[in-house]
Amino acid sequence: MNRPSLFIVAASLALSHAAAVAAPSLDAANPFAQPSSLPLNYPAFDKIKNEHFLPAYAAGMAEHLREIDAIARSKAAPTFDNTIVAMERTGQMLSRVAAVFSNLQTANTNDVLDAVDREMSPKLAAHNDAIYLNPALFQRVKTLHDKRATLGLDAESKHLLERVYKEFVRAGANLSAANKDKLKKYNAEIASLQSDFSQRVLKEANASALVVDSREELAGFSDAEINAAASEAEKRGLKGKYAIAIVNTSSQPALSSLTNRKTRERLMAASLNRGSRGGQFDSRELVLKLARLRAERAALLGYPNYAAYSQELETAKNPAAVNKLLAELAKPAVNNARKEAAEIQKVIDQEKGGFQVASYDWPIYQDKVRAARYNFDENQLRPYFELNRVLVDGVFFAATKEYGITFKERKDLPVYDPDVRVFDVFDHDGKQLAIFLFDPYARGNKQGGAWMNEYVSQSQLLGKRPVVGNHLNIPKPPKGEPTLLTYDEVRTAFHEFGHALHGMFSNVKYPHFSGTNVPRDFVEYPSQVNEMWAIWPEVLANYAKHHQTGAPMPKELLDKVVASKKFNQGYMTTEYLAASLLDQRWHQLKPSEIPSDVLAFEAKALKEAGVDFAPVPPRYRTTYFSHSMNGGYSAGYYAYLWSEKLDADTVQWFTQSGGLSRKNGDHFRKTLLSRGGSADAMDLFRSFRGRDPVIEPLLERRGLTGN
């Protein structure tokens, strides 16, 4: 999940007042010069070229600073409207270019966009500094904040004033002039390093693809998978060979199919060694620099470490609460993983394998254990999970049943890649609610993982309705063959659409609070709730049909899917906890505690936390842990688990309240999804649930009771 920052979607160059005033306007031919004339200001992808971004950024920055400068220099006494609301209206050109650029640079990048990103990153950080460290502007904000109780503001406006003031303080507005200069240098350098890290991770993944010479080395692959590997190798100029592309997580999907153990071992090694094998894409030095600079920046702002700074505005509030949650789950999770490993070892021994289970054995042998216990394996599901049916008859169907919204595909709007699909979204009253983009396939120029982005964010103040996109990384099959998903890919499609619903249902006044602009440890909560509909009987029966015959998934197979929900939870919880703990360890360091050896620190941290179980590596190792190192979820990767506590409690409510119904969906939408960040996140949860969350449903879901 990517979320915009305070007043603009991204930041930019800090210009002096004179330079800002003198900056030329943007050429009218540049598609960012004016709001897009397409429906809901949908981006004109067919007109946007690489060369448009830098001049649009420059003009957008200048315009934004002129607007901010006018507010700061105003002779009128500060009021909520002429200061806070006025700031909410600023930077609209910059928002247009930044929204499109940030999305394309993650979903469809190229060397030119990467260069723009490297150039702009420090300038973006400096632009934020130009706003937050403007003493005249801060004085106006502070004046209003000091007398907020007497201003007669409605709840959303009062929340905005308090949030803006806090963000100014956290950005260094109260620092001395010398320390402000020091902070600016930190911000610029951190931004540059984050951009470098993100680009290295993508290029290292591409460079780490496993290449083999023969079909025999791909034993266990289907003909379609072998053809895809041959096609991947040919794209890389390796005709006659076979290549398996690396995905962003430590474990690789191909490990569940490959029966050649040596190939599995090579594939896992290629994955785990990313960023730490030397060469131009090695990221270890960047990790150490980022950890040190973040720690120093936090200390400058008066916090004991970066995690304390980062978590202050989250629902967790502080590292102690995060550490408590992770520690409570670590021991039972690893205990479960060890039990699962023992079951796998029994199968290996029965087959006279003659080896101890390793990380690269787990996926294929877990399927054998599952097959023995439940008499099915994951591959039995794939013929019933064809991509279009999953999307239209599954994801969309559930949303229609729950919220009354409907979808109509349109082919007339431009897209940045031919595989992107576009849908109009209509509310229950027939009025257009949003536009939704669906970008399903993996590409060499697309970041790994799955995410939702906003191209246009909802705001009553600005009269904007949302344009949102879901981006997945499903391997594209050879031409003419169907796209058949794994169960995890199906679940991910429902998950990301939960984020899309959060953005599309947004009904707030201020852009500051639109859609998914909520705490990081709350943002995953609605999306995780939406996963429940993937196997809800009514929904699954509507989309889980054989791609050739149209026959529904047999009930006994569905029953096995439901029965196996807790299967392998020890592994999944442990790999996630290991990554979350690494994220915390790096960001709870003081400047004087930064180590010199990334891998040694990682090994020590995992051992001390009790999650150093070799068959279950961290979901991400430090050297390719983009969530943690590129700024999006730094000190915040725990958020998925924190959100899951709320999610499990909410799923229990839906189940006990009748499940998939308009009544339940409308209640969830009204009390929570439509509210964005316009109120305290936990107050929104209480408004929906009627009480504080409890952890028992989460423990039950993950099979961690009694451990």
C-alpha positions in Angstrom: 0.0 0.0 0.0 1.3 3.4 -0.9 -0.1 6.5 0.7 0.3 10.2 -0.1 2.0 12.6 2.3 0.7 15.8 3.9 -0.3 18.4 1.4 0.8 16.7 -1.8 1.3 13.2 -3.0 5.0 13.7 -3.2 7.3 16.5 -2.3 9.8 18.5 -4.4 12.5 21.2 -4.6 12.7 23.9 -2.0 12.9 27.2 -4.0 13.4 30.6 -2.5 10.4 33.0 -2.5 12.0 34.9 -5.4 12.7 31.8 -7.5 9.2 30.5 -6.9 7.6 33.7 -8.0 9.9 33.9 -11.1 9.5 30.2 -12.2 8.0 29.9 -15.7 4.6 28.4 -16.1 4.2 25.0 -17.7 3.9 24.6 -21.4 0.2 24.2 -22.2 1.0 21.1 -24.3 2.2 19.3 -21.2 -0.6 17.0 -20.1 -0.1 18.0 -16.4 -0.6 21.7 -17.1 -4.3 21.4 -16.5 -6.5 18.7 -14.8 -7.2 15.9 -17.2 -10.4 16.3 -19.2 -11.1 12.6 -19.1 -13.8 11.3 -16.7 -13.0 11.9 -13.0 -9.7 13.5 -14.1 -8.5 10.0 -15.2 -4.8 10.4 -16.3 -4.2 10.8 -20.0 -1.7 8.0 -20.3 -1.7 8.2 -24.1 -0.4 11.7 -23.9 2.0 11.5 -21.0 5.6 11.0 -22.0 8.8 10.6 -20.0 9.9 14.1 -20.9 6.8 15.7 -19.4 7.6 14.8 -15.8 10.6 17.0 -14.9 9.1 20.3 -16.3 5.8 19.4 -14.7 7.5 18.8 -11.3 9.3 22.2 -11.6 6.2 24.1 -12.5 4.1 22.3 -9.9 6.7 22.9 -7.2 6.9 26.6 -8.0 3.1 27.0 -8.1 2.8 25.1 -4.8 5.4 27.3 -3.0 3.8 30.5 -4.4 0.5 29.3 -2.8 2.1 28.4 0.5 4.1 31.6 0.5 0.9 33.6 0.1 -0.7 31.9 3.1 2.5 32.4 5.2 2.8 36.1 4.3 -0.8 37.0 4.7 -1.4 40.1 6.8 -4.8 38.8 7.8 -5.1 37.2 11.2 -5.0 33.4 10.9 -8.3 31.6 10.7 -9.0 28.0 10.0 -10.2 28.8 6.5 -7.4 31.2 5.5 -4.7 28.9 6.8 -5.5 25.2 7.3 -8.2 24.9 4.6 -6.1 27.1 2.3 -3.2 24.7 2.7 -5.5 21.8 1.8 -6.3 23.5 -1.5 -2.6 24.0 -2.5 -0.3 22.0 -4.7 -2.9 20.5 -7.1 -0.6 20.6 -10.2 2.1 18.9 -8.2 -0.3 16.3 -6.9 -1.3 15.5 -10.5 2.2 14.8 -11.7 3.3 13.1 -8.5 0.4 10.7 -8.4 1.0 9.5 -12.0 4.8 9.5 -11.7 4.9 7.5 -8.4 2.4 4.9 -9.8 4.2 4.5 -13.1 7.6 4.3 -11.5 6.5 1.3 -9.5 4.2 -0.3 -12.0 5.8 0.4 -15.4 9.2 2.0 -15.0 12.1 2.5 -17.4 15.6 4.0 -17.2 14.3 7.5 -17.8 11.8 7.3 -15.0 14.4 5.8 -12.7 16.6 8.7 -13.4 13.8 11.2 -12.7 13.2 9.4 -9.4 16.8 9.7 -8.4 16.9 13.3 -9.3 13.6 14.2 -7.7 13.8 12.2 -4.4 16.1 14.7 -2.6 14.2 17.6 -4.1 10.9 16.1 -2.9 12.3 15.9 0.6 13.5 19.5 0.4 10.1 20.7 -0.7 8.5 19.2 2.3 11.1 21.0 4.4 10.3 24.3 2.7 6.7 23.9 3.9 7.1 22.4 7.4 10.1 24.5 8.3 8.6 27.8 7.2 8.5 29.7 10.6 5.8 32.1 9.5 3.5 29.3 8.3 4.1 27.3 11.5 3.3 30.4 13.6 -0.1 30.7 12.0 -0.8 27.0 12.5 0.4 27.2 16.1 -1.8 30.2 16.8 -4.8 28.3 15.7 -3.8 25.2 17.5 -3.4 27.0 20.8 -7.0 28.3 20.7 -8.6 25.3 18.9 -11.1 24.8 21.7 -12.7 28.2 21.0 -12.9 28.0 17.2 -16.2 26.1 17.0 -14.8 23.5 14.5 -16.7 20.4 13.5 -15.0 17.1 14.5 -13.2 16.5 11.1 -11.9 20.1 11.0 -10.7 19.9 14.6 -9.0 16.6 13.8 -7.3 18.2 10.8 -6.0 21.1 12.8 -4.5 18.8 15.5 -3.0 16.5 12.9 -1.4 19.3 10.9 0.1 20.9 14.0 1.5 17.6 15.1 3.0 16.9 11.7 4.7 20.4 11.7 6.3 19.6 15.1 7.4 16.1 14.0 8.9 17.6 10.9 11.1 19.9 13.0 9.2 23.2 13.1 10.4 23.8 16.7 14.1 23.1 16.0 16.7 25.8 16.0 17.9 27.3 12.7 21.1 25.2 12.8 19.2 22.0 13.6 16.7 22.7 10.8 19.6 22.9 8.4 20.9 19.6 9.8 17.5 18.0 9.4 17.2 19.1 5.8 20.5 17.3 5.0 19.2 14.2 6.7 15.9 14.3 4.8 17.6 14.8 1.4 20.1 12.0 1.9 17.6 9.5 3.3 15.3 10.2 0.3 18.2 9.5 -2.1 19.2 6.3 -0.4 15.6 5.0 -0.3 15.3 5.6 -4.0 18.6 3.9 -4.6 17.6 0.9 -2.5 14.3 0.5 -4.2 15.9 0.5 -7.7 18.7 -1.9 -6.6 16.2 -4.4 -5.2 14.2 -4.5 -8.5 17.4 -4.8 -10.6 18.9 -7.4 -8.3 15.8 -9.5 -8.6 16.0 -9.4 -12.4 19.7 -10.2 -12.3 19.1 -13.1 -9.8 16.8 -15.2 -12.0 17.7 -18.9 -12.0 18.9 -20.1 -15.4 19.1 -23.8 -16.1 20.2 -25.7 -19.2 17.8 -28.6 -19.4 14.2 -29.7 -19.0 15.4 -32.3 -16.6 16.4 -29.7 -14.1 12.8 -28.4 -14.1 11.3 -31.8 -13.2 7.9 -31.3 -11.6 7.0 -28.3 -13.8 4.0 -28.6 -16.1 4.5 -28.1 -19.8 3.0 -24.7 -19.4 5.5 -23.8 -16.7 8.4 -25.1 -18.7 7.2 -23.1 -21.7 7.0 -20.0 -19.6 10.6 -20.6 -18.3 11.8 -21.0 -21.9 10.0 -17.8 -22.9 11.5 -16.0 -19.9 15.0 -17.1 -20.9 14.5 -16.0 -24.5 13.4 -12.6 -23.3 16.8 -12.4 -21.6 18.7 -13.4 -24.7 19.2 -17.0 -23.5 17.5 -18.9 -26.2 17.6 -22.7 -25.6 17.8 -22.3 -21.9 15.2 -21.9 -19.1 14.8 -19.1 -16.6 12.8 -18.8 -13.4 12.2 -15.2 -12.4 12.7 -14.2 -8.7 9.7 -12.7 -6.9 10.2 -10.4 -4.0 9.6 -12.7 -1.1 12.3 -15.2 0.2 10.4 -18.3 -0.7 9.7 -18.7 -4.4 6.4 -20.1 -5.9 8.3 -22.6 -8.1 9.6 -24.4 -5.0 6.2 -26.0 -4.6 6.5 -27.7 -8.0 10.2 -28.5 -8.6 11.0 -32.1 -7.7 14.7 -31.7 -8.5 16.2 -30.9 -5.1 19.4 -29.4 -6.5 17.3 -26.9 -8.6 15.3 -26.0 -5.5 18.4 -25.4 -3.5 19.9 -23.2 -6.3 16.6 -21.2 -6.6 16.4 -20.6 -2.8 20.0 -19.6 -2.7 19.5 -17.1 -5.5 16.6 -15.6 -3.6 18.2 -15.4 -0.1 21.5 -14.0 -1.4 20.0 -11.0 -3.1 21.6 -7.8 -2.2 24.5 -9.4 -0.3 26.5 -11.1 -3.0 28.6 -8.1 -4.1 28.3 -6.3 -7.4 26.5 -3.2 -8.4 23.2 -4.1 -6.8 24.5 -5.1 -3.4 22.5 -3.1 -0.8 24.3 -3.7 2.5 26.0 -0.4 2.5 22.7 1.4 1.8 21.1 -0.5 4.7 23.7 0.7 7.2 23.6 4.3 6.0 19.8 4.3 6.1 19.7 2.8 9.6 22.2 5.4 10.9 20.6 8.4 9.3 17.2 7.5 10.4 18.5 7.0 14.0 20.3 10.3 13.9 17.3 12.1 12.5 15.1 10.7 15.2 17.5 11.7 17.9 17.7 15.3 16.5 13.9 15.4 16.8 14.0 14.3 20.4 13.1 10.6 20.0 15.1 7.6 21.5 15.1 5.8 18.1 13.4 5.9 14.7 10.8 3.3 15.7 9.6 5.6 18.5 9.3 8.5 16.0 7.6 6.4 13.4 5.0 4.7 15.7 3.9 7.9 17.6 1.0 8.5 15.2 0.2 4.8 14.7 -2.5 3.0 16.7 0.3 1.1 18.5 1.7 4.4 19.7 5.1 3.1 20.8 7.7 0.3 20.3 6.9 -1.3 23.6 3.4 -2.2 22.4 4.8 -3.5 19.1 7.5 -5.6 20.9 4.9 -7.0 23.2 2.7 -8.2 20.4 5.5 -9.7 18.4 7.1 -11.4 21.5 3.7 -12.9 22.6 3.4 -14.6 19.2 7.0 -15.6 18.5 7.2 -18.7 20.8 3.9 -20.3 19.8 4.5 -19.5 16.1 7.9 -21.2 16.1 6.6 -24.1 18.2 4.0 -24.6 15.5 6.6 -24.4 12.8 8.7 -27.0 14.4 5.7 -29.4 14.6 5.0 -28.8 11.0 8.7 -29.4 10.2 8.5 -32.7 12.0 5.5 -33.8 9.9 7.4 -32.8 6.8 10.4 -34.8 8.0 8.2 -37.9 8.4 7.3 -37.7 4.7 10.9 -37.2 3.7 11.9 -40.2 5.7 9.1 -42.3 4.4 10.3 -41.6 0.9 13.8 -42.5 2.0 15.0 -39.0 1.0 18.0 -39.1 3.3 18.1 -35.4 4.1 16.8 -33.0 6.8 14.1 -30.6 5.7 15.5 -27.3 4.5 13.9 -24.0 3.5 13.8 -25.0 -0.2 12.1 -28.3 0.7 9.3 -26.9 2.7 6.9 -25.7 0.0 6.8 -29.0 -2.0 6.7 -31.2 1.1 4.1 -29.1 2.8 1.8 -29.9 -0.1 2.5 -33.6 0.4 1.6 -33.3 4.0 -1.6 -31.3 3.1 -2.4 -34.0 0.5 -2.1 -36.7 3.0 -4.0 -34.9 5.7 -6.8 -33.4 3.6 -6.4 -35.6 0.4 -5.8 -32.6 -1.8 -3.0 -30.3 -2.9 -3.0 -26.7 -4.0 -2.7 -27.6 -7.7 -6.1 -29.2 -7.6 -7.5 -25.7 -7.1 -5.9 -23.8 -10.0 -8.2 -25.1 -12.8 -11.1 -23.5 -10.8 -9.3 -20.1 -10.4 -9.3 -18.4 -13.8 -8.3 -14.8 -13.5 -11.3 -13.1 -15.1 -13.8 -15.2 -13.2 -11.9 -14.5 -10.0 -12.1 -10.8 -10.7 -15.6 -10.4 -12.1 -17.5 -13.3 -10.6 -15.6 -13.3 -7.3 -14.1 -10.0 -6.2 -16.8 -7.8 -8.0 -19.6 -10.1 -7.1 -18.8 -10.0 -3.4 -18.6 -6.2 -3.5 -22.0 -6.0 -5.3 -23.6 -8.3 -2.7 -22.1 -6.5 0.2 -22.3 -2.8 -0.9 -24.6 -2.7 -3.9 -21.9 -1.3 -6.2 -21.7 -2.4 -9.8 -18.9 -2.5 -12.5 -18.8 -1.9 -16.2 -15.6 -2.4 -18.2 -14.6 0.4 -20.6 -12.1 0.2 -23.5 -12.0 3.9 -24.4 -9.7 5.2 -21.7 -6.0 5.0 -22.3 -3.7 2.7 -20.3 0.0 2.5 -19.7 0.2 -1.2 -20.5 -2.1 -3.2 -22.8 -2.8 -5.7 -20.0 -4.4 -3.0 -17.7 -8.2 -3.1 -17.6 -10.4 -0.2 -16.6 -13.8 -0.3 -15.0 -16.4 2.3 -14.1 -17.8 1.8 -10.6 -21.4 2.7 -9.9 -22.9 3.2 -6.4 -26.1 1.5 -5.3 -28.1 4.5 -6.6 -26.6 4.2 -10.1 -24.4 7.2 -9.8 -20.7 6.9 -10.7 -18.6 6.3 -7.6 -15.1 5.8 -9.0 -12.9 4.4 -11.8 -10.9 1.3 -11.1 -7.8 0.1 -12.9 -6.7 -3.5 -12.7 -3.0 -4.4 -13.5 -2.6 -8.1 -12.9 0.6 -9.3 -14.5 4.2 -9.4 -13.4 6.7 -7.5 -15.7 10.4 -6.9 -15.5 9.8 -3.2 -15.1 7.3 -3.6 -12.3 8.1 -3.8 -8.6 7.3 -7.1 -6.9 4.4 -7.7 -4.6 0.9 -6.3 -4.8 -0.5 -2.9 -3.9 -3.2 -0.3 -4.4 -2.6 3.2 -5.5 -4.7 6.3 -6.0 -4.4 8.3 -9.1 -7.1 10.7 -7.9 -8.1 10.9 -4.3 -11.6 11.8 -3.1 -12.3 15.2 -1.5 -15.5 17.1 -1.0 -13.5 20.3 -0.6 -11.9 19.8 -4.1 -14.9 18.2 -5.7 -12.9 15.0 -6.6 -14.0 11.4 -6.9 -11.5 8.6 -6.7 -9.5 6.9 -9.4 -7.8 3.9 -7.9 -5.7 0.9 -9.1 -4.9 -2.6 -8.0 -1.5 -3.9 -9.0 -0.7 -7.6 -8.7 2.3 -9.7 -9.9 0.7 -12.8 -11.4 3.0 -14.6 -13.9 1.6 -14.1 -17.4 1.0 -17.4 -19.2 2.1 -18.0 -22.8 -0.3 -16.5 -25.4 -3.5 -18.4 -25.8 -3.3 -20.1 -22.4 -5.6 -19.2 -19.5 -4.3 -17.4 -16.4 -4.9 -19.9 -13.6 -4.2 -18.6 -10.1 -3.0 -20.2 -6.9 -5.2 -19.8 -3.8 -2.7 -17.2 -2.4 -3.1 -15.2 -5.6 -6.8 -15.4 -5.3 -6.6 -14.2 -1.7 -4.3 -11.4 -2.7 -6.8 -10.2 -5.3 -9.5 -9.9 -2.7 -7.1 -8.3 -0.3 -6.0 -5.5 -2.6 -9.6 -4.9 -3.6 -10.3 -4.2 0.1 -7.8 -1.4 -0.2 -9.6 -0.2 -3.4 -12.9 -0.2 -1.6 -11.4 1.9 1.2 -10.3 4.4 -1.4 -13.5 4.3 -3.5 -15.9 4.6 -0.5 -14.0 7.6 0.9 -16.5 10.4 1.8 -14.4 13.0 3.6 -14.1 16.8 3.2 -10.4 17.2 3.3 -7.9 15.5 0.9 -5.6 15.1 3.9 -7.9 12.3 5.2 -9.0 10.7 1.9 -9.3 7.0 1.6 -6.3 5.0 2.9 -4.7 8.1 4.6 -4.9 6.3 7.9 -2.2 4.9 10.3 0.0 2.3 8.7 -1.1 -0.3 11.3 -4.7 0.4 10.5 -4.5 0.6 6.7 -4.2 -3.2 6.1 -7.2 -3.9 8.3 -10.1 -3.3 5.8 -8.2 -5.1 3.0 -7.6 -8.1 5.3 -11.3 -8.2 6.1 -12.1 -8.4 2.4 -10.1 -11.6 2.1 -12.9 -13.4 4.0 -15.2 -13.4 0.9 -12.7 -15.4 -1.1 -14.0 -18.7 0.4 -17.4 -17.5 1.5 -19.6 -20.3 0.1 -21.9 -18.0 -2.0 -19.0 -16.1 -3.5 -16.8 -19.1 -4.2 -19.6 -21.0 -5.8 -20.1 -18.1 -8.2 -16.5 -17.9 -9.4 -14.7 -21.2 -8.7 -15.6 -23.0 -11.9 -13.4 -25.2 -14.1 -11.9 -23.0 -16.8 -12.6 -25.6 -19.5 -15.8 -27.3 -18.5 -17.5 -24.6 -16.4 -18.1 -27.2 -13.7 -18.3 -25.8 -10.2 -15.6 -26.7 -7.7 -16.7 -29.9 -6.0 -18.1 -29.4 -2.5 -15.7 -31.9 -1.0 -12.7 -29.8 -2.4 -14.2 -26.6 -1.0 -14.7 -28.4 2.4 -11.0 -29.3 2.3 -10.0 -25.7 1.5 -12.0 -24.5 4.5 -10.7 -27.3 6.8 -7.1 -26.5 5.9 -7.2 -22.8 6.7 -5.0 -23.3 9.7 -2.6 -25.5 7.8 1.0 -24.3 7.7 0.2 -21.3 9.9 3.3 -22.0 12.0 5.4 -21.4 8.9 3.5 -18.4 7.7 3.4 -16.7 11.1 7.1 -17.4 11.8 8.3 -16.0 8.4 6.2 -12.9 8.9 7.3 -12.4 12.5 11.0 -12.9 11.6 10.7 -10.1 9.0 8.7 -7.8 11.4 11.3 -8.4 14.2 14.1 -7.5 11.9 12.3 -4.3 10.9 12.0 -3.4 14.6 15.6 -4.3 15.5 17.0 -2.1 12.8 14.8 0.9 13.7 15.1 0.6 17.5 18.8 1.3 17.3 20.4 4.4 18.6 23.0 6.1 16.3 25.9 4.6 18.4 24.5 1.1 18.1 24.5 0.8 14.3 26.5 -2.4 13.4 29.1 -2.8 10.7 27.9 -6.2 9.4 24.4 -6.4 8.1 24.2 -10.2 7.9 25.8 -10.8 11.3 23.3 -8.3 12.9 20.4 -10.0 11.2 21.5 -13.5 12.4 21.9 -12.2 16.0 18.6 -10.4 16.0 16.7 -13.5 14.8 18.4 -15.7 17.4 17.7 -13.3 20.3 14.1 -13.1 19.3 13.8 -16.9 19.1 12.8 -17.1 15.5 16.1 -18.3 14.0 14.6 -21.5 12.6 16.6 -22.3 9.4 13.8 -24.1 7.5 11.7 -20.9 7.9 13.7 -17.9 6.7 12.3 -14.4 7.2 9.7 -13.5 4.6 12.2 -10.8 3.6 15.9 -10.6 4.4 17.2 -7.2 5.2 19.0 -6.7 1.9 15.8 -6.9 -0.1 13.3 -5.8 2.5 11.8 -2.9 0.6 8.9 -2.5 3.0 11.3 -1.7 5.7 14.1 0.1 3.9 12.5 2.2 1.2 10.4 4.2 3.6 6.9 2.8 3.1 6.7 0.6 6.1 10.0 1.5 8.0 9.5 0.4 11.6 5.9 -0.5 10.5 6.0 -3.9 9.0 4.3 -5.2 12.2 1.2 -3.4 10.8 -0.1 -6.4 9.0 -0.3 -8.4 12.2 -1.6 -5.4 14.2 -4.3 -4.9 11.6 -5.1 -8.7 11.6 -6.1 -8.5 15.2 -8.8 -6.0 14.1 -9.6 -8.0 11.0 -10.1 -11.3 12.8 -12.4 -9.6 15.3 -14.3 -8.0 12.4 -14.6 -11.3 10.5 -16.1 -12.8 13.6 -18.7 -10.0 13.7 -19.6 -10.5 10.0 -20.0 -14.3 10.5 -22.1 -13.9 13.7 -24.2 -11.1 12.0 -25.3 -13.0 9.0 -22.3 -12.7 6.7 -22.5 -11.3 3.2 -25.4 -8.8 3.2 -26.1 -5.2 2.3 -27.0 -4.5 5.9 -23.6 -5.6 7.2 -21.7 -4.0 4.3 -23.5 -0.7 4.7 -22.7 -0.6 8.4 -19.0 -1.3 7.7 -19.0 1.4 5.0 -20.8 4.0 7.0 -18.9 3.7 10.3 -15.4 3.0 8.9 -14.6 2.6 5.2 -16.1 6.0 4.2 -14.4 7.9 7.1 -10.8 7.6 5.8 -8.5 9.2 8.4 -11.1 11.8 9.5 -11.2 10.6 13.1 -9.0 8.6 15.4 -8.6 5.1 13.9 -9.5 3.2 17.0 -12.5 5.4 17.5 -13.7 4.4 14.0 -13.2 0.7 15.0 -15.3 1.2 18.2 -17.9 3.0 16.1 -18.2 -0.1 13.9 -17.7 -2.9 16.5 -19.2 -1.3 19.6 -16.1 -2.1 21.7 -12.4 -2.4 21.7 -10.8 -5.3 19.7 -9.9 -8.6 21.4 -7.1 -10.9 20.4 -8.7 -14.3 20.8 -10.1 -14.5 17.2 -6.6 -13.9 15.9 -5.1 -16.6 18.0 -7.8 -19.0 17.0 -7.3 -18.2 13.3 -3.6 -18.8 13.4 -3.8 -21.9 15.4 -1.8 -20.4 18.2 -4.1 -21.3 21.1 -2.7 -23.8 23.6 0.9 -23.2 22.5 
